[in-house]
Amino acid sequence: MKKTLLSAPKRLQRMLLRLQKFALEVSHRKGTEMHMAGPLSRAYLPLVKQDTVDTQEVWNVADARSPTEVETEYIDIAESVPIRKLTLQEIKIATEVDAELQALAPIITQGWPERSADVPSHLQVYFPFSEELSIQDGVVFKGERIIVPSSLRQCMMDKVHASHLGIQG
């Protein structure tokens, strides 16, 4: 809540957009200090409903939301990145086999430890900007920039510098 909307990762931007209409104060409390779960945490929506023929059909909660709510909840980061779809697909495939990014993915989705010492040593380089990291469609982002898997880094550097003629060009 202290950062601007633009500096927050996309997954938090969606939440911040939904919360803008409320005046609230956020405070962190450790799980060990939580004695009772909030009563609304158990008030879930039904996922299945019965019709008159006694067959089940899945009820999609998104259908009940307004188009504005759906639009603000899903922001496709890849649309704002100037990259070809083919290149994005290559990055996605390379990310699936990159050991470092595969080890990083669960930490991003499940939450970072409070101290950098608790992070595996090969992932500690990501800790200073851990709040900016997000995953969408199998691609790891730092803010609005893609983290390129190590197997493609030299190829991407060559592509970026292809038009650079050098100091004598």
NUMI-293547 format. One record per atom (N, C-alpha, C): x, y, z; residue in one letter. Coordinates in steps of 0.05 Angstrom, whole numbers, plus 5000, padded with zeros to 4 digits. Example, Ala and Ser with C-alpha at 12.3 -4.5 7.8 and 13.67 -1.06 7.14 Angstrom:
2
526448865156A524649105156A526449345156A525749555142S527349795143S525850015157S
This chain:
169
501649765000M500050005000M501750255000M504350225006K506150455007K507150524979K507150334961K508150374934K505950484916K506850614894T504950704875T503850474859T501550514846L500250304831L502050194809L503550374796L505250294773L507650134782L508650174806S511050034815S510349764827S507849714832A506949454844A506849244821A507348994828P507048784807P504148754799P503748644775K501048624764K499048484782K499948274796R498048124813R497148304836R498848484845L497948664866L496448904855L497048984830Q495549204817Q492649134816Q491948884809R489148804807R487848844834R489148754855M488048784882M487749084890M489849234884L489749524892L487549674877L487049594851L484949724836L482149664849L481849414858R479249344870R478949484897R481049544911L480949664938L480949964938L481250094914Q481450384913Q478950524923Q476650394920K474150524928K473750524958K475450394973F475150375002F477350535016F476750645039A478750775056A479550565077A481950465074L482750255093L485550285101L486250155123E488950155134E489849865136E492049805124V493049525124V495249495144V495149285159S497249225178S497848925177S500348855180H501148575179H501148445206H500048205208R500048055232R500947775226R502947675241K503947405236K501747205240K501946975225G499946765228G499746655256G502046655270T501946555298T500446735317T500046985309E498447165325E495547165319E494747015298M491946995289M490646765305M488846835323H487746625340H485246495327H483846655311M481446545298M481146655270M480546485252A480146575224A477646745223A477646945206G475247105202G472846945194G470447015203P468046855196P467546855166P468247065152L467747075123L469646895107L471846815119S473646635104S472446365099S470346295113R468946045109R466346085093R465646335086A463146385071A463746385041A464046145030Y464746115002Y462246104985Y462546154959L460346134940L460145844930L457745754925P457445484915P458645464887P460045244882L461245204856L459445034837L457644884849V455944714833V453044764841V451244774821K448444794827K446844584812K444544514822Q442844304811Q440644434795Q439944324772D437644424758D435344214761D433144264748T430744094752T431143804742T432943764723V433243494712V435243334729V436243454750D438143324769D440843274756D441643434737T444443424727T445943664737T448443624740Q450043844751Q451344004729Q451344264733E452844434714E454544624731E456844684721V458744854735V457845144733V457845284756W457045564757W459645734757W459845904738N462246074736N461646344750N463246394771V462846634786V463446884769V465246864750A465947094733A463547204717A461647024711D459347114695D457647314711D457747304737A456147484754A457347764757A459847794749R461248054752R460848234728R461048484734S460748684712S463248674694S463048764669P465348774651P467648934662P467049144677T469149314689T470749154709T469349004726E470748844746E472448634734E471548494713V473048294700V475548424687V475248654674E477348784660E479548874680E478848974703T480849074722T482148844737T480848614738E482048394753E484148244736E483948254710Y485848114693Y487348304675Y489848334681I491548514665I493648334652I493648324626D495648154611D498148314608D500148244623I502748394622I503948364595I503648134582A504948084556A504048284535A501548394538E500548584519E502148844520E503248914543S504649164546S507649134539S508548894536V511348844530V511748834499V513549004488P513949004459P515548754450P514148534448I515548284440I513648124422I514847974403R513147814385R512047574400R509747474392K508547244405K510246994403K511646964381L513446734377L515746744397L516946984401T519047014420T518046964448T515647064454L514447024481L514046724486L513246574465Q512846284467Q515446144472Q517646244459E520246124463E521146174492E520646404503I521346464531I519746294550I517246254544K515546084561K516645794561K517345684538I518345414537I521045394551I522745594547A525445594561A525145624591A523045774600T522545804628T521745544641T520245374626E519345124637E521644924642E523944964629V526144784633V528444914648V528245174654D530345314668D530145254698D532145134709A532145034737A531845274756A533145494751E533045724770E530245844770E529145894747L526446014746L524345824756L524645564753Q522745364763Q522945354794Q525345394805A525545414834A524445674845A524545884829L523546144837L520546164836L519246014818A516346034814A514745974840A515245754854P513645714878P514045924900P516446034901I517046244921I515446494915I515146554889I513646794881I510646744887I509646514881T506746464884T505946414913T507646284929Q507046214956Q507846424976Q509646604968G510546814986G513546784994G514747014996W517647025003W518047005033W520246885041P521046895070P521647185078P521447235104E521947505113E524947585111E526747395114R529547455113R530847335088R532847475077S534147365053S535747115060S536547085085A538146855093A536446595090A533746625091D532046395088D531446315059D532446475041V532046415012V534346245003V533946044986P536145884975P538246064963P540745994966S542946164958S542846244929S542046064911H542046134882H539746314874H537946364893L535646544888L535846804903L537846844919Q538147084935Q538447344919Q539347314894V539647554877V536847684871V534747524873Y532047624868Y530747744892Y531747704916F530547794941F530148094943F532048264935P531748554937P529248664922P528448534901F526148624885F523948414885F523748264906S521848044907S518948134905S518348374914E515548484912E514748544883E516748584866E516148654838E515848404820E516448164830L516347924814L513547814813L512847714789S510247584785S510547384763S508547204761I508546994740I505947014726I506047014700Q503547004684Q504046834660Q502346644656D502446454633D505146324631D506346254653G508946114653G511346284648G511046544648V513346734643V513646894669V516146924678V516747074702V517347364694V515947554708F516247844703F517347984727F518948184722K519848374743K518548644735K516348704748G514748934740G513548874713G514249034693E513148984666E515348884648E517548784659R519748674643R519948374647R520648234626I520847944627I523647864638I523647674655I526247554664I526847334644I528847374628V529547184607V531046944619V530246704612P531646464621P534546464612P536246344628S539146354622S539846234595S538346044585S539045924559S538546114536S536846314540L536246504518L537546774521L539046814543R540147084548R542047184527R543847014518Q545747094497Q544347154471Q542446994464C540847034440C539347304441C538147364464M536747614467M538647854466M541047824478M543048034477M543848084448M544147874433D544947904404D542748044389D540147974395K537948104381K537748404388K538148464414V537948744423V540248914411V542548794408H544848944398H545248914367H543448784354A543848734325A543948994309A542449194316S542349444301S544549644310S545949574331H548049754342H550549724324H551349944312L553549944293L556249974307L556250044332G558750084347G559750364346G562050404357I563150674359I564050784332I564850614313Q565850704287Q563650704266Q561250604272G559150574252G557950834246G
